[in-house]
Amino acid sequence: GTRHHLGGSFLESLIYSFLAGASTAIGAVLLMLFKSPGKKTMAALLGFASGIMIALSVFELMPESLELGSLFTVIAGFLSACFMMYVVDSLLPHAHMSLSSELEVENPDKMSRLDPGILRTGYLIFFGIALHNIPEGIAIGAGLEARPELGLYIAIAIGLHNIPEGIAVAGPLKAGGMSNLRMFAFTLGAGLTTVIGTAIGLLIFNISSALVSAALAFAAGAMMYIVNDELVPKANALNNHLANVGMIAGLLLGFSLI
């Protein structure tokens, strides 16, 4: 019974995870086709992604985690994710969202000159996002272990949030003079570490339900950290009213999916 279910869900998880991760490349494609989405669009999109992530974390992941484990497991899992995200952030500062958006929005004509400084920024952002996507992958795996549709919702939320991240990776690379094809490959690569996270997650979760419980709380903590550390400040800086509209829409949609 479970073995078979696991085989099926393992492949399914990796596919969800692949699609969620690959959506970073949508950001690169958008940049090739258009200069960059305007501030208002970005504000609404970032707000929307953060609303969905908050809804999934609070209404879904944490209650689910509590059902499978204890309050202690939930709090420990949540806090360990926040701590891990903080450590990754400190080691790899990624003030990337602001950099790339301002780059495009303010300076659309400066895009073709080769600039090693901006290129270096692009590489840093690439590594930062690639590492950040591993816990996001773990979140997808944890969701799928608990309930297949929960995994799908998390994958969609992370996929949405990855589009602006893709723009963040691609922007400085493009501004630094990298060719479109290489920029696309880099941006896709940054997203696909999500799959590694999911694979790690699924291998761990087969051990015990207490671990699945901790992993669900971990996923909630990681998502809430991303929302507060990255999405909300950036969305508000771009356009706080539209950021709010996006967030409310995302929250309500996330809530009604559950």
Residue pairs with C-beta under 8 A, 6 or more apart in sequence:
6 202
6 206
9 144
9 145
9 148
9 202
10 202
12 144
12 148
12 151
13 140
13 141
13 144
13 151
13 198
13 202
14 195
14 198
14 199
16 140
16 144
16 151
16 152
16 155
16 198
17 137
17 140
17 141
17 155
17 194
17 195
17 197
17 198
17 199
18 192
18 194
18 195
19 155
19 159
20 136
20 140
20 155
20 156
20 158
20 159
20 162
20 191
20 194
21 133
21 137
21 162
21 191
21 192
21 193
21 194
21 195
22 188
22 191
22 192
23 159
23 160
23 162
23 163
23 166
23 191
24 129
24 162
24 163
24 165
24 166
24 169
24 187
24 188
24 190
24 191
25 166
25 184
25 187
25 188
25 191
26 162
26 163
26 166
27 162
27 163
27 164
27 165
27 166
27 167
27 168
27 169
27 170
27 187
28 166
28 167
28 169
28 170
28 183
28 184
28 187
28 188
29 184
30 36
30 37
30 163
30 166
30 167
31 104
31 167
31 170
31 171
31 174
31 183
32 180
32 183
32 184
35 104
35 108
35 111
36 100
36 101
36 104
36 105
36 108
36 167
36 171
37 45
37 167
38 105
39 101
39 105
39 238
39 239
40 238
40 239
40 242
42 101
42 164
42 167
42 234
42 235
42 238
43 235
43 236
43 238
43 239
43 240
43 242
43 243
43 246
44 235
44 239
44 242
44 243
44 245
44 246
45 160
45 163
45 164
45 246
46 97
46 161
46 164
46 231
46 232
46 234
46 235
46 238
46 243
46 246
47 231
47 232
47 235
47 242
47 243
47 244
47 245
47 246
47 247
47 249
47 250
48 160
48 246
48 247
48 249
48 250
49 157
49 160
49 161
49 164
49 231
49 246
49 250
50 161
50 227
50 231
50 232
50 235
50 246
50 247
50 250
51 246
51 247
51 248
51 249
51 250
51 251
51 252
51 253
51 254
52 153
52 156
52 157
52 160
52 250
52 251
52 253
52 254
53 157
53 161
53 223
53 224
53 226
53 227
53 231
53 250
53 254
54 223
54 224
54 227
54 247
54 250
54 251
54 254
55 250
55 251
55 252
55 253
55 254
55 255
55 257
55 258
56 150
56 153
56 154
56 157
56 220
56 223
56 254
56 258
57 219
57 220
57 221
57 223
57 224
57 227
58 220
59 254
59 255
59 258
60 150
60 153
60 254
60 258
61 139
61 142
61 143
61 150
61 154
61 216
61 217
61 219
61 220
61 223
62 74
62 78
62 216
62 217
62 220
64 146
64 147
64 150
64 216
65 73
65 74
65 77
65 213
65 214
65 216
65 217
65 220
66 74
66 213
67 213
68 146
68 209
68 210
68 212
68 213
68 216
69 209
69 210
69 212
69 213
69 214
69 217
70 213
73 210
73 213
73 214
73 217
74 213
74 217
75 217
76 214
76 217
77 213
77 214
77 215
77 216
77 217
77 218
77 220
77 221
78 217
78 218
78 220
78 221
78 224
79 221
80 214
80 218
80 221
81 135
81 217
81 218
81 219
81 220
81 221
81 222
81 225
82 221
82 222
82 224
82 225
84 135
84 222
85 132
85 135
85 221
85 222
85 225
85 226
85 229
86 225
88 128
88 131
88 132
89 229
92 124
92 127
92 128
92 131
93 124
93 128
94 124
94 125
94 128
94 129
94 132
94 168
96 121
96 124
96 125
96 128
96 129
96 165
96 168
96 169
96 172
97 164
97 165
97 168
97 230
97 234
98 234
98 237
99 121
99 125
99 168
99 171
99 172
100 125
100 167
100 168
100 169
100 170
100 171
100 172
100 175
101 167
101 168
101 171
101 234
101 238
103 118
103 171
103 172
103 175
104 111
104 167
104 171
104 175
107 175
110 175
111 174
111 175
112 177
113 177
114 176
114 177
115 175
115 176
115 177
116 176
117 176
118 172
118 175
118 176
119 172
119 173
119 176
119 177
119 178
120 176
121 172
121 176
122 169
122 170
122 171
122 172
122 173
122 175
122 176
122 178
122 186
123 173
125 168
125 169
125 172
126 169
126 173
126 186
126 187
126 189
126 190
129 165
129 168
129 169
129 190
129 191
130 189
130 190
130 193
131 193
132 226
133 162
133 190
133 191
133 192
133 193
133 194
133 197
134 193
134 194
134 196
134 197
134 200
135 197
135 218
135 219
135 222
136 158
136 194
136 197
136 222
136 223
136 226
137 193
137 194
137 195
137 196
137 197
137 198
137 199
137 200
137 201
138 197
138 198
138 200
138 201
138 215
138 218
138 219
138 222
139 154
139 158
139 197
139 201
139 218
139 219
139 222
139 223
140 151
140 154
140 155
140 158
140 194
140 197
140 198
140 201
141 151
141 197
141 198
141 199
141 200
141 201
141 202
141 205
141 215
142 151
142 201
142 205
142 212
142 215
142 216
142 218
142 219
143 150
143 151
143 152
143 153
143 154
143 155
143 216
143 219
144 150
144 151
144 152
144 202
145 151
145 201
145 202
145 205
145 212
145 215
146 212
146 216
153 254
153 257
153 258
154 219
157 223
157 254
158 194
161 226
161 231
162 191
162 194
164 234
165 190
165 191
166 187
166 190
166 191
169 186
169 187
169 190
170 183
170 184
170 186
170 187
173 182
173 183
173 186
173 187
174 180
174 183
178 186
201 215
204 211
204 215
205 211
205 212
205 215
232 243
232 247
235 242
235 243
235 246
235 247
236 243
